Amino acid sequence: MQTHNDKVVTYLPTSKFLDEVIEAIKKNKMTDLMHKLDNVDVLMIDDVQFLSEKEKTQEIFHNIFNDFYSKKKQIIITSDRPPRELKLLEERLRTRFATGLVCDIQAPKFEARVAILQAKCAMKDCMLDMTALTLLAQAITTNVRELEGALNILVSKKLFTGKEIDDDDIRSCLKTLGYHSPGDATPTNYSQPINNRSVSHFSSIVDKVATYYNISSTDVKGDSRKKEISQARQMLMFIAKKYFDRTLEKIGDYFGGRNHATVIYATDTFEKQMRHDKQLENDLLMMIEGL
């Protein structure tokens, strides 16, 4: 917005947008929400696929979309798949999305990832050597936010200890974020990612796991700590990360807005349990069978 600094830009993850709509409906203040958005020139909605099966919210979003369109304002939305594959959204929304400029944003190449890390280091005024940056760029290939998160861990450690970062620090950092260091052996074949085309089937996996544990899909995304619900939730977070290549942030958003640390704890806990519980590993393989 350097050339249009008078414009108002609002960014909302879909989870936050849902919260605002629910709150407005609950307090009978939908008019206030629409008035607030009326003052926005550019609305950015992240992970719009999470509007699936939210019929009332989809209706509201459709009205907002039409209002922005008629006033020649801009809406920028992101999703993890093309508009035509958003099967759980209403047809009128999918066709609206498809009429805009659709861009397939690919993960940055290795050289770009290293350049991003170097730029972030310069911004933080704390440079790491090229070996450290190279190892990070080799391990984290699909998500710039997690790349920066790893860098933050290492930069903080260097500032706190006053020591240079070594290979052990990098391995520890990557393990914390749920990654394997380049050259590490993959523990077992159940952590190999399945083809990305199966991402659109994740909701069916959620239903399958919920049915197996005799709970509802809503329970899995809720706050209950009952053993069977926690077990199902941990399994699904593990599946989302290892098999569907979902980022920690997207997994957290899908399961009720949980943070990175919660997702890491859940996936690590599930993986450790599988190492000592053959039945649990068999359950996992049964859940992903046929993908």
Protein Blocks (a to p, Z undefined) as FASTA:
>chain_A
ZZmmmbccddddfklmmmmmmmmmmnopmmmmmmmmmmpfbdcdehkllmgoplklmmmm
mmmmmmmmmnopacddddfbdfklmmmbcfklmmmmmmmccdddddddfklmmmmmmmmm
mmnopacdfklmmmmmmmmmmbmklmmmmmmmmmmmmmmnopacdfklmmmmmmmnopac
ehiacfbfklpccdfklmmmmmmmmmmmmmmnopafklmmmmbfbfklmmmmmmmmmmmm
mmnopafklmmmmnoopafklmmmmmmmmmmmmmmmmklmmmmmmmmgoZZ
